[in-house]
Amino acid sequence: MFAARGLAVSFSVFVMVYGTLSLAVCLVWRCVWRYSQRHAGRWSANLLFALRMSPLAAAAVVTIAVTVPSFLWLEPRGIDEPLGRIPLVLSACGAALGVFGVLNVGLAVRRASRAISLWTHAAQPVKATGDPPVLRISRPVPALVAAGIVRPLILLSEAAESALTAGELEAALHHEVAHVRQHDNLKKLLLRLLAFPGMGGLEGAWVEASEMAADEAAVSTPSEALDLAAALIKLSRLAPACSTTDLTAALVHNHGAAFAMNARIERLIGWSEQRNQRPRQYSPWYGLAAAMATVAIFSVTYNQLLVHVHTATEWLVR
C-alpha cells in the first residue's frame, strides 16, 4: 500500500505540474515566438523547442527531486490509509497521457518506416561516401528529404536532380545535412511523445524556425543563399503537393502556408544585408554562477521544502 500511495502521489504531482505549465506555455508561446523572430533561425528554433520541452523538464525535476524524497522521508510506512479520488483520477490521467504518447510515437515511426521503405525501393547511391548518405529515388515525390534518426539518409528524386543546377543542388543538400546534424527528426519524435492539446501552433512555429535555421546553416555567401532560394522556388513548383511524414525533414514540405515559404525566400534573398551576424556571446561563467547559486539556495531550503511538499501531498491523498 505504501508503494501504491507513493506512485499515486508522484503521478499526481507530475500531472498537475506538467498540465499547469503546458497550459501556461499555450498562452505565452506567441509572445516568445514574436520575440525570437528578431534573432537568428537557430536561436529561435532552440528557444521554441526549449519552451515546448520545459513543462516536461520542470515536472520531472519537481517529481524526482522533491516529491519522491519528501514521501519516502516523511510518510509513515505503517499507516494503511485509503487513497482519495483526486490522486486516483490524476494518476489515471497521467497513465493515459503516457500511453497516448507511446502510441503516437509508434504510429509515427510506423508511418515513417513504411514511407521510407516505399521511397527507397530500387534507390541508387549518389555518393559512394558521405555522412549522411545520399540516395537517388525514381519517385518524383518527395523531391528532397532527410529521413531517419538512428541511420539518417538523404533522398533525392531524379526529377529534382534534373531541375536544379549544380550550385542549387549543393545548397539544397547542405540544407538537409543541417537538419540531420541538428537532430530535427529526433526532436519531431519527442514532440509526438509529448503530444498535448493546444500545442500545435507552437510546434508548427518550431518547424518553420528549424527550416530557417537549416537555411542559414546551408549558406555562407550571398550566391549560395540565392542558389538555395532558387532551389526552394523550383522544388515548390516541381512538387507543390509534397507529402512527408512526421519524422522527415524536407526542403519543401506541406507544413504551413505559402507565407512561410515566402518568408524563407525573402530571408535568403536578403542574406547579403543580414551579413551573417553572429549572436551575442555570453561567458559560460555566467551560467556556472547561476547554477551554483541555484544549488546553494536549494540546499539551504531543501528540508523545509520537503516538509511543505509533504503537507500538500497529504492533503492530496485525503
C-alpha positions in Angstrom: 0.0 0.0 0.0 2.9 2.3 0.8 4.4 1.8 -2.7 1.0 2.3 -4.4 0.4 5.5 -2.4 3.9 6.8 -3.4 3.2 6.0 -7.1 -0.2 7.7 -7.0 1.3 10.8 -5.3 4.2 11.0 -7.7 2.0 10.6 -10.8 -0.5 13.2 -9.4 2.2 15.8 -8.8 3.8 15.2 -12.2 0.4 15.6 -14.0 -0.5 18.7 -12.1 2.8 20.4 -12.8 3.0 19.2 -16.4 -0.6 20.2 -17.1 -0.4 23.6 -15.5 2.9 24.6 -17.2 1.7 23.2 -20.5 -1.4 25.5 -20.3 0.9 28.4 -19.4 3.1 27.7 -22.5 0.0 27.6 -24.7 -0.9 31.1 -23.5 2.6 32.7 -23.8 4.3 31.0 -26.7 3.2 33.5 -29.3 4.9 36.3 -27.4 8.1 34.3 -27.2 7.8 33.5 -30.9 7.5 37.1 -31.9 10.5 37.9 -29.7 12.5 35.1 -31.2 11.9 36.3 -34.8 14.3 39.2 -34.1 17.2 36.7 -33.8 18.9 34.0 -36.0 16.9 31.0 -37.0 18.9 28.5 -34.9 18.5 30.7 -31.8 14.8 31.0 -32.5 14.4 27.2 -33.1 16.3 26.3 -29.9 14.2 28.7 -27.8 10.9 27.4 -29.1 11.9 23.8 -28.7 13.2 24.5 -25.1 9.8 26.3 -24.4 8.0 23.2 -25.7 10.1 20.8 -23.5 10.0 23.0 -20.4 6.8 21.6 -18.9 8.2 18.0 -19.0 11.6 19.1 -17.6 10.0 21.0 -14.7 7.5 18.3 -13.9 10.3 15.7 -13.9 12.5 17.8 -11.6 9.7 18.5 -9.1 8.6 14.9 -9.0 12.0 13.3 -8.8 13.9 15.8 -6.7 11.2 16.9 -4.3 8.0 14.8 -4.3 9.5 11.4 -4.1 12.1 12.3 -1.4 9.5 14.0 0.7 7.2 11.0 0.5 10.0 8.5 1.3 11.4 10.6 4.2 8.2 11.8 5.9 5.4 9.4 5.0 4.9 6.8 7.8 5.2 3.3 6.4 2.9 1.7 9.0 -0.2 3.8 8.2 -2.7 2.0 6.0 -4.9 4.8 4.7 -7.0 4.6 1.5 -6.3 6.8 -1.5 -8.6 9.6 -2.3 -10.3 10.2 -5.6 -8.1 13.1 -6.6 -4.8 11.1 -6.8 -6.5 8.2 -8.5 -8.0 10.4 -11.2 -4.8 12.3 -11.7 -2.8 9.1 -11.8 -5.2 7.7 -14.4 -4.8 10.9 -16.4 -1.0 10.6 -16.2 -1.1 7.0 -17.3 -3.5 7.8 -20.2 -1.2 10.7 -21.3 1.8 8.3 -21.3 0.0 5.6 -23.2 -1.2 8.1 -25.7 2.3 9.4 -26.2 3.8 6.0 -26.7 1.0 5.0 -29.2 1.5 8.3 -31.0 5.2 7.6 -31.4 4.5 4.1 -32.5 2.2 5.3 -35.2 4.6 8.0 -36.4 7.5 5.5 -36.6 5.3 3.0 -38.4 4.2 5.6 -41.0 7.7 6.9 -41.4 9.2 3.4 -41.8 6.6 2.4 -44.5 7.1 5.7 -46.4 10.9 5.4 -46.3 10.7 1.8 -47.4 8.5 2.8 -50.3 10.7 5.7 -51.3 13.9 3.8 -51.2 12.8 0.9 -53.3 15.4 0.5 -56.0 17.2 3.6 -54.8 20.7 4.2 -56.1 23.6 5.9 -54.1 24.5 9.3 -55.4 27.8 9.4 -53.5 29.9 6.4 -52.7 30.8 8.0 -49.3 29.2 10.6 -47.2 27.6 11.2 -43.9 24.7 11.0 -44.2 24.5 9.0 -47.4 22.5 10.5 -50.4 20.3 8.1 -52.4 18.6 8.8 -55.7 15.0 7.7 -55.9 12.9 7.3 -59.0 9.7 8.8 -57.4 9.2 12.5 -58.1 7.8 13.0 -54.5 9.5 13.7 -52.1 11.8 15.8 -54.2 14.4 16.1 -51.4 14.1 14.9 -47.9 16.2 13.9 -44.8 14.8 10.7 -43.4 15.6 8.5 -40.4 17.0 9.1 -36.9 19.5 6.3 -36.0 20.8 5.9 -39.5 19.7 9.1 -41.3 19.9 9.4 -45.1 19.0 12.0 -47.7 16.7 11.1 -50.5 16.9 12.9 -53.8 14.4 12.4 -56.6 15.6 12.2 -60.2 13.2 15.0 -61.1 14.7 17.3 -58.5 18.2 16.4 -59.6 17.4 17.3 -63.2 15.6 20.6 -62.3 18.4 22.0 -60.1 21.7 23.4 -61.2 24.9 22.2 -59.5 25.0 25.2 -57.2 21.3 24.9 -56.3 21.6 21.1 -55.7 24.6 21.6 -53.4 22.9 24.3 -51.4 19.7 22.1 -51.1 21.8 19.1 -49.9 23.5 21.3 -47.3 20.1 22.3 -46.0 19.2 18.6 -45.5 22.6 17.9 -43.9 21.9 20.7 -41.4 18.6 19.0 -40.4 20.5 15.8 -39.8 23.2 17.5 -37.7 20.6 19.4 -35.7 18.7 16.1 -35.0 15.4 17.7 -36.1 13.8 14.3 -36.8 14.6 13.1 -33.3 13.0 16.3 -31.9 9.9 15.7 -34.0 9.7 12.2 -32.4 9.9 13.8 -28.9 7.0 16.2 -29.9 4.9 13.2 -30.9 5.7 11.6 -27.5 4.7 14.7 -25.6 1.5 15.5 -27.6 -0.7 17.9 -25.7 -3.9 19.8 -26.7 -3.2 23.3 -27.9 0.5 22.8 -28.7 0.0 22.5 -32.4 0.7 26.2 -33.1 4.0 26.2 -31.1 5.1 23.0 -32.8 4.3 24.5 -36.2 6.3 27.6 -35.3 9.3 25.5 -34.3 9.1 23.6 -37.6 9.3 26.8 -39.5 12.1 28.1 -37.3 14.0 24.9 -37.8 13.7 25.3 -41.6 15.1 28.8 -41.4 17.9 27.5 -39.2 18.7 24.9 -41.7 18.6 27.5 -44.5 21.1 29.7 -42.5 23.4 26.7 -41.8 23.4 25.7 -45.5 24.7 29.0 -46.9 27.8 31.2 -46.2 27.8 33.6 -49.2 25.2 35.7 -51.0 25.5 33.4 -54.1 24.8 30.3 -52.0 21.8 32.0 -50.5 20.4 32.8 -53.9 21.0 29.3 -55.1 19.1 27.9 -52.1 16.2 30.4 -52.7 16.1 29.3 -56.4 16.1 25.6 -55.3 13.1 26.4 -53.0 11.2 28.0 -55.8 11.9 25.3 -58.3 11.1 22.4 -55.9 7.9 24.1 -54.8 6.8 24.2 -58.4 8.0 20.7 -59.1 6.2 19.1 -56.2 3.6 21.6 -54.8 1.7 18.8 -53.1 4.7 17.2 -51.5 3.7 15.0 -48.6 6.2 13.9 -46.0 5.9 12.1 -42.7 6.2 13.3 -39.1 9.8 12.0 -38.9 11.3 13.5 -42.0 12.6 17.0 -42.9 12.0 18.1 -46.5 13.4 21.3 -48.2 9.8 21.9 -49.4 7.2 20.4 -47.1 3.5 20.5 -46.6 3.5 22.2 -43.2 2.2 25.8 -43.1 1.1 28.1 -45.8 2.8 29.9 -48.7 3.5 32.8 -46.4 6.2 30.7 -44.6 7.8 29.8 -47.9 7.8 33.4 -49.0 9.4 34.4 -45.7 12.2 31.9 -46.2 12.8 33.1 -49.7 12.8 36.7 -48.7 15.2 35.9 -45.9 17.6 34.2 -48.3 17.4 36.9 -50.9 18.2 39.5 -48.2 21.1 37.4 -46.8 23.7 39.9 -48.0 22.1 42.6 -46.0 22.0 40.4 -42.8 25.7 39.7 -43.2 25.6 36.5 -41.3 25.5 38.3 -37.9 26.7 36.2 -35.0 24.5 36.3 -31.9 26.0 37.9 -28.8 28.2 35.5 -27.0 27.9 35.2 -23.2 30.6 33.8 -21.0 29.9 30.3 -19.7 30.9 31.6 -16.2 27.6 33.4 -16.0 25.7 30.1 -16.4 28.0 28.3 -13.9 27.5 31.1 -11.4 23.7 31.0 -11.8 23.8 27.2 -11.4 25.9 27.3 -8.3 23.6 30.0 -6.8 20.6 27.9 -7.5 22.1 24.8 -5.9 23.1 26.8 -2.8 19.6 28.2 -2.4 18.1 24.8 -3.0 20.4 23.1 -0.4 19.6 25.7 2.3 15.8 25.4 1.8 15.6 21.8 0.8 14.5 20.3 4.1 11.8 22.9 4.6 10.7 22.5 1.1 10.2 18.7 1.6 8.1 19.4 4.6 5.8 21.8 2.7 5.5 19.4 -0.2 4.7 16.5 2.0 2.0 18.6 3.7 0.5 19.4 0.3 0.6 15.8 -0.8 -1.0 14.7 2.4 -4.0 16.9 1.6 -3.9 15.5 -2.0 -4.1 11.9 -0.7 -7.0 12.6 1.5 
